Amino acid sequence: MIHPSQPPLLRVHKWYRSFQNDALYYTLCLTIIVVNISLFCYGLWFQIHAPVLGISDYLLPIGRGFGLTLELNCALILIPMCHHWMTLLRRWSFFALIVPFSYLHSIHIFISRLIGLGVLVHGGLQIAHFISASIIASPQKVWGPSIRGGISVFTTGVLCTIVLAVMIFFAVKKIRSRLRYEVFFFSHHLYVIFYALLLLHGQRGGHLEFWKWFIGPGFLYVTDRIYRLIVGSCWTRHVSPISLKYYPNSKVTRLEIPRVFNYKPGQYAELRIPQISSLQKHPFTIASSPEDDSMVFFIKSYGRWTSQLAAYAEELADPTELTVFVSGPYGAPAQFSFHFDHLLFIGAGIGATPFVSAMKHAMKLCEEMEPESVQTDHEIAVDWAKHHMQTIDWIDDHSDIELYRSESIDSDLSSVFDVLTPGLNPYQRVHRAVLKLHDRFTSIVVYIAEIWLVLLCILLEALNSIFLNGSGNGITITVFVLLLVLLVFLVVEYCMEIFIHGIRHYFRSFKGFFSLLDVPICGALVVLAIISEVEANINPSIEALMFVSLAVLFCYLFVRLTLRVGSKNVLQIPHGRKVACVRSIDFVWVNSTNGDTEWMLDPLRNLDNHKKTCKSQCASGLTLNHQLYVTREEPASEEPFESVHFHQGRPDWDK
């Protein structure tokens, strides 16, 4: 959160960091906006030259322009809701990197807002046009059927608006949280009626048109729903709880049930309890170890469902009176933790639940580990150096590299970037300076700027083609200059990569060879777009080639961004294979009060005792280090655990 009283430079820095974190989401939203603007302009220009019956020549064209964007958005909004198809794509690392799965729900909400805005403008202007036109012509001609033997556009439009208004009203967070979940559930399933009406409403010249937009996303969504219904009915298990305990200070309920499937630490399951709601299914992280015979869930009391479960935990003497339907397991980022020797977990409040499972699992691995298979710190350092420091060609002896667990990759690279380090010859200084400049050129902000630049070119060319028929010399020159700037950036980046890595580096693997062609491919697409831009003024038939080249360039830059930035995450780091045993776990947990830590004390106590018991047996010498921060009051005076340290205030991340 950015406080308004903070210094301007600090606020700008935090805004910059926030933009970096969500830059991909902003890029997707901007892409959707650019396409919407282009479609609106096309619909406006197409209709504005048609004869209009009414008191205004612009009511109908503007309304039709927004109607065209509605056709696109009502089709797009289905894609983020295809959960099964997205799960299938997520299994392949390539799609896991290029598809922004974490933003799907946010994209769904963003498109829904565009739909709401479009319906208001489109519906309001259409009604105003119909009223003005009925004054001039006969009402039957204006309000009558527009499909041969069918229903009028006005009737289907009004019904669509009413259904959509009900869906949006009960989907608003403040309203949804005050009502029962079933109200939101049933109101949102009115989308079936909405799309049936929209298929009849979306037409031009008496011919249905919306089905052309709907057929692709609609097929994906329908097949996804059918699959989920079949699999959900076949794979959902029902069990009775083993125990049910409520922690009043933390407002957390501990639910323990028999293990009904195999899972990985960090994964989650969906729970449904008919005694609370026959429809609601809620996802909760599994907080037990995969080796345990039971599954434990820690559930924070927040809404009606969780509060009702807490009430049952306090009132029921026998928890077996409840029935729990369990489906899963489902993937989550924390399940990939055990690809590394040293783990750092950072959580706040109830968000620490996946780390409990991970720490328990690490203790189990530690017990089963063979002593001779444990890798030393020196071997880990050399392994890291071979993969990450190979671009620094003046380092001859990898055995002299000493890396420590507490040092991050950024701190190691900062020493590499230090051009003023004593004892360096001129070549080494130049090499380090180029490496530092290359790091700036390959940052996510630069990649995002390149994509936004292409989006701007696409928008300018679309406006030029629609309104000026491709003859706008000012727009043409602007696009030409922007593409030249992009080409210069790509060429400079390519030259720096060749200088840093050397040409032989790219022929060691197919991935390396592909990265060698990466920038030239982008450059070729830019050159093709520039040539098409110049030729379009001479030969209008070349205009389509220009749009195709810009669209392909945008897609390629987007994939390039996700692959290059994503290749630095935990799934793609060369040392990111699954390890036999974790060497150390650092757990930083932040809470507001001491009462918020109540539910975690039992798991931490069990881990601490388990660590003491197996310390002599643990071949790897697993190190557990828990740092608990309490921000709004003094922490507990005594530290009951060997590996847990209490602190007052917020963590100092710079230490």
Phi, psi and omega in degrees: 000135181260114182278137183295339182275359181288154177303147183303317181296320179293321178295318178297319179297319180290323175297321179297315179295321178296320177297319178300319183293323184246022183298324181294321178296315179298324179294318178296317179297318179296322177298315179297320179295317179298316179296320179296317179297317180297316179294320178299315180296321178296313179296322178296312183290326179293319184276334186290340178265359177271151178295131184243134178258108182163179183276349180229139179274356187244346180300308183292315179301316179294318178298319178293326177299314176292329177296323178293322177293327178296322178298318178294310186292323179292337174276318182295327187294342179284331187296314179297342181269005177275076189296319183293316179298322178293324177295320178297316179296326184291342180289336177265129185299327180298309180289330178298334180272321188269340179264122183281075184299325184291345183255005186298315180295319179294322177295321177300316179293319180298315179294323179298325177291322175297322178295316178300316177297317181297321180294319179299311183288312182299311181294317181297315181290324179294317179295318178299321178293316181298319180295315180293324180289326180290340176289325183274312182257179179288140181302326182297325181291327183275314188265358185282185182296140177247347173255140185300110181074015185247198183266151182290155178296323181297316182297311180295325179295316179295317179296319177300317181295319180296314181297316180295322179298320178296316180298314182291321182300312182279355176267349177298134189302314183295324179284318181298322183289340181267350181248169177291150182299327182300329178296313177296318184299308184288323180294324180289336178281004170289356179300334178297313178293320182301313182287329175297317177291322182293327177296328176277330184279321184287099184209160175217130179063030180080005180243137180294136183235331187296332183299334179293326176282326190277333193299319180289298177300325179296319178298315179298317184289318181296314178296324178296317180294319179297316180298317181294325177294318181292309182294321181297322180285335183269328190249001177279127180255151175237134183221170174254141182296145173280317179210156180215115186227141181244132176257103187294324181294322180270345186057046181235137177253131177260116180247124179239126180229162176297148178289128184246353176200166176276148182206171177252151178299132182103344180281167182230165178229160177258132183246139174224128180240107185301330180296337178264310179203134180280348184248325189290130170237130183236139179275135177221141180288139177280119186261008179256166179282146177300340180278347181287159179274354180229165178243130184245137177232135172253119190239117180282134178284113183229305182251196182295315185297310182291326177292323177294322177296320177297322178295319176298320181297327180278330188264324187284130174278328180241108182293344181290353176292339177273153173240129182244121174265126186240132173229145182146197000277161179239149187283154177207158183303327184294343182290347180264013184298325189274031169264007187223154180282324184239128185241140173235116179253133177232122182217164177223131177061224182289350179292357180274358186301319180295335183284334175297313177298318181295318181292321177296318179295322178297321178295321178295317178297323181298319181293324185273359186284138173276136184302321185286348181266002181279133180271138180280163178300324181294320179293322177296318180298316180294321179297317178297318183296321183296326183272324189256342184249011185290342180282346181268091194286351180272357176274113184264327186244103180292339182291344180274355182278124178244117178242141182245153184299326184284349182269136178272166178297323180297320180292326177294317181290331179296326177290328177292324183282350183290101183288336186270011179299130181297151175087009180264140175277169183303321181296319179296321179295317178297318181299316180291323178296317178294321179298320178292317178295321178297323177298324177290319182292333182257019177284161183295330180294319179293317178299317179295320179299321178297318179293317179295326177296318178294320177300320178297319178297318179297316180295315180298318180292324178296315178295322179296318182289324184284309188268328185248004179057034177078009185256011180282100184295324179297316178294320179299315179295320180298313179296320179300315180294317180298319179292325176296319177299317178298319179297319178298316179300316182294319180294316179298317179298319181295316180296320178294321179295319178296319181294320184285310188272329188085150186293330182291335181300328186278351181257012180276339180206165178295321179297320178294320179294323178295320178294333175295324180274354186303300182295318176301324178295314177299317179298320179296320178294321177296315179298318178298319178295321179295315179299317179296324179296318180289316183289335182296331177289337180265313182236106183299337181293344179281349186300323179297322178298323179296315179294321179296316180295320178293321179294316178295320178298318178298313180298319181293318178295325179293314178296320179298319178299309184294325180287317183288316177286319179293335180291351177266001183271185190292339182279341189241354177298135185306326180277003186279044173270167179285127184265159180286327181206137177283136182276322183206150177227122172252126184237115178253119185234126185245131177223164179281315184228169176294329179297331180293342182269359188302315185291337183272347186296319180296312176300321179293322179296318179295320178295320181294317178293321180295323179296318179294323183291317187261009185300319181285337182271340188285111184292329185271351183063050183303130180254121176251128182223110183251126178244110181255123182249133175244120192267333190249001176203173179293137179290169178303136186291326182253149179252100187284352184240150181292322187257010182246132180234128182263142180223152175256135180100193181264154178295143174265099188288346180280346180281000000 
